[in-house]
Amino acid sequence: MGQGCNAAFEDVVIFNTLLDEYLDNWAEALPQFTLRRKPDAHALVELSDNASPMSGTLLFYEFFIRIRFGQILHQLFPKRFPKPLFQLASETTIPYSEILNTYQNWITRVKRSNKRQMVKSFRLEWNFSVASHTMLYCFCKNI
Ligand SMILES: Cc1cc2nc3c(=O)[nH]c(=O)nc-3n(C[C@H](O)[C@H](O)[C@H](O)COP(=O)(O)OP(=O)(O)OC[C@H]3O[C@@H](n4cnc5c(N)ncnc54)[C@H](O)[C@@H]3O)c2cc1C
C-alpha cells in the first residue's frame, strides 16, 4: 500500500494530541497511544496484505478496472463504488479501520481468490515435482 510514511505522520499527530490530553505525561500517553492506534495498525496490515489480487485471476482484471475507472464509477454510483481504496488511504485522514470496513467485501473476495490461486499453483508445482522425480527415477533405473 506504500503507507509507511503516511502512517508514521499519523502516529505523530495522534501521539501529539495524546500528549496534549495527558499534559505531557508520557507514562500515561504511551499506553493510550497503543490502545488508540492498534485497530488502525491491524487494519493497515490487513489492507496491505489483501488489497491486490494475484495475477492470472478474474479479480485481477477487476482490480485494474477499479484502479483505472474507480473515480468515474464512484461519481456515477457512489453507493455501489466508494472512493477508490488507494485514494482513501493516501489522500484522506480517514482511519485505516474505517477504510477496511468500507472495503471489507473486496478484501474478503481478494483473500478467497488469492487462497484459491495459491492452492492451484501449489498443486501445479507438486505435480511438476512428482513428474520430474518419476522421470529422473526411470532414467536412473533405465526403465
Ligand atoms: C526498503 C523500504 C522501502 C520503503 N518504501 C516506502 C514507500 O515507498 N512508501 C512509504 O510510505 N513507506 C515506505 N517504507 C516505510 C517507511 O520508510 C517507514 O514506515 C517509515 O519511515 C516509518 O517511520 P517512523 O518514523 O515510524 O520510523 P523510522 O523511520 O524507523 O524512525 C525511527 C527512528 O528512531 C531511531 N531510533 C530507534 N530506536 C532508538 C532509540 N532507542 N533511541 C533513539 N533513537 C532511536 C531510529 O534510528 C530512526 O531514526 C519503506 C521502508 C523500507 C525499509
The ligand as a MOL file (V3000), in Angstrom:
LIG
                    3D

  0  0  0     0  0            999 V3000
M  V30 BEGIN CTAB
M  V30 COUNTS 53 58 0 0 0
M  V30 BEGIN ATOM
M  V30 1 C 13.1500 -0.5620 1.8550 0
M  V30 2 C 11.9830 0.2370 2.3780 0
M  V30 3 C 11.1360 0.8560 1.4610 0
M  V30 4 C 10.0610 1.6010 1.9040 0
M  V30 5 N 9.2280 2.2210 0.9900 0
M  V30 6 C 8.2340 3.0090 1.3930 0
M  V30 7 C 7.4230 3.7120 0.4610 0
M  V30 8 O 7.6000 3.6260 -0.7320 0
M  V30 9 N 6.4250 4.4950 0.9400 0
M  V30 10 C 6.1970 4.6260 2.2650 0
M  V30 11 O 5.2950 5.3670 2.6520 0
M  V30 12 N 6.9580 3.9720 3.1720 0
M  V30 13 C 7.9560 3.1640 2.7820 0
M  V30 14 N 8.7170 2.4840 3.6930 0
M  V30 15 C 8.3490 2.5210 5.1030 0
M  V30 16 C 8.7370 3.8200 5.7580 0
M  V30 17 O 10.0810 4.1290 5.4640 0
M  V30 18 C 8.5440 3.6390 7.2650 0
M  V30 19 O 7.2550 3.1220 7.5160 0
M  V30 20 C 8.6620 4.9780 7.9720 0
M  V30 21 O 9.9420 5.5100 7.7490 0
M  V30 22 C 8.4630 4.7630 9.4680 0
M  V30 23 O 8.7210 5.9780 10.0750 0
M  V30 24 P 8.9440 6.0790 11.6320 0
M  V30 25 O 9.2770 7.4970 11.9150 0
M  V30 26 O 7.7850 5.4740 12.3480 0
M  V30 27 O 10.1750 5.1230 11.9440 0
M  V30 28 P 11.6660 5.2320 11.4200 0
M  V30 29 O 11.7580 5.9620 10.1150 0
M  V30 30 O 12.2030 3.8290 11.5050 0
M  V30 31 O 12.3400 6.1630 12.5180 0
M  V30 32 C 12.6810 5.6810 13.7960 0
M  V30 33 C 13.9220 6.4480 14.2290 0
M  V30 34 O 14.1600 6.1710 15.6130 0
M  V30 35 C 15.5190 5.9070 15.7890 0
M  V30 36 N 15.6160 5.0680 16.9720 0
M  V30 37 C 15.2580 3.7820 17.1240 0
M  V30 38 N 15.4870 3.3590 18.3810 0
M  V30 39 C 16.0010 4.4130 19.0310 0
M  V30 40 C 16.4480 4.6120 20.3660 0
M  V30 41 N 16.3650 3.6680 21.2960 0
M  V30 42 N 16.9050 5.8260 20.7010 0
M  V30 43 C 16.9710 6.8230 19.7910 0
M  V30 44 N 16.5560 6.7020 18.5100 0
M  V30 45 C 16.0870 5.5010 18.1460 0
M  V30 46 C 15.9830 5.2040 14.5270 0
M  V30 47 O 17.3780 5.3510 14.3410 0
M  V30 48 C 15.1920 6.0100 13.4660 0
M  V30 49 O 15.8790 7.1410 13.0300 0
M  V30 50 C 9.8090 1.7280 3.2800 0
M  V30 51 C 10.6740 1.0950 4.1950 0
M  V30 52 C 11.7450 0.3530 3.7470 0
M  V30 53 C 12.6610 -0.2920 4.7440 0
M  V30 END ATOM
M  V30 BEGIN BOND
M  V30 1 1 1 2
M  V30 2 1 2 3
M  V30 3 2 2 52
M  V30 4 2 3 4
M  V30 5 1 4 5
M  V30 6 1 4 50
M  V30 7 2 5 6
M  V30 8 1 6 7
M  V30 9 1 6 13
M  V30 10 2 7 8
M  V30 11 1 7 9
M  V30 12 1 9 10
M  V30 13 2 10 11
M  V30 14 1 10 12
M  V30 15 2 12 13
M  V30 16 1 13 14
M  V30 17 1 14 15
M  V30 18 1 14 50
M  V30 19 1 15 16
M  V30 20 1 16 17
M  V30 21 1 16 18
M  V30 22 1 18 19
M  V30 23 1 18 20
M  V30 24 1 20 21
M  V30 25 1 20 22
M  V30 26 1 22 23
M  V30 27 1 23 24
M  V30 28 2 24 25
M  V30 29 1 24 26
M  V30 30 1 24 27
M  V30 31 1 27 28
M  V30 32 2 28 29
M  V30 33 1 28 30
M  V30 34 1 28 31
M  V30 35 1 31 32
M  V30 36 1 32 33
M  V30 37 1 33 34
M  V30 38 1 33 48
M  V30 39 1 34 35
M  V30 40 1 35 36
M  V30 41 1 35 46
M  V30 42 1 36 37
M  V30 43 1 36 45
M  V30 44 2 37 38
M  V30 45 1 38 39
M  V30 46 1 39 40
M  V30 47 2 39 45
M  V30 48 1 40 41
M  V30 49 2 40 42
M  V30 50 1 42 43
M  V30 51 2 43 44
M  V30 52 1 44 45
M  V30 53 1 46 47
M  V30 54 1 46 48
M  V30 55 1 48 49
M  V30 56 2 50 51
M  V30 57 1 51 52
M  V30 58 1 52 53
M  V30 END BOND
M  V30 END CTAB
M  END
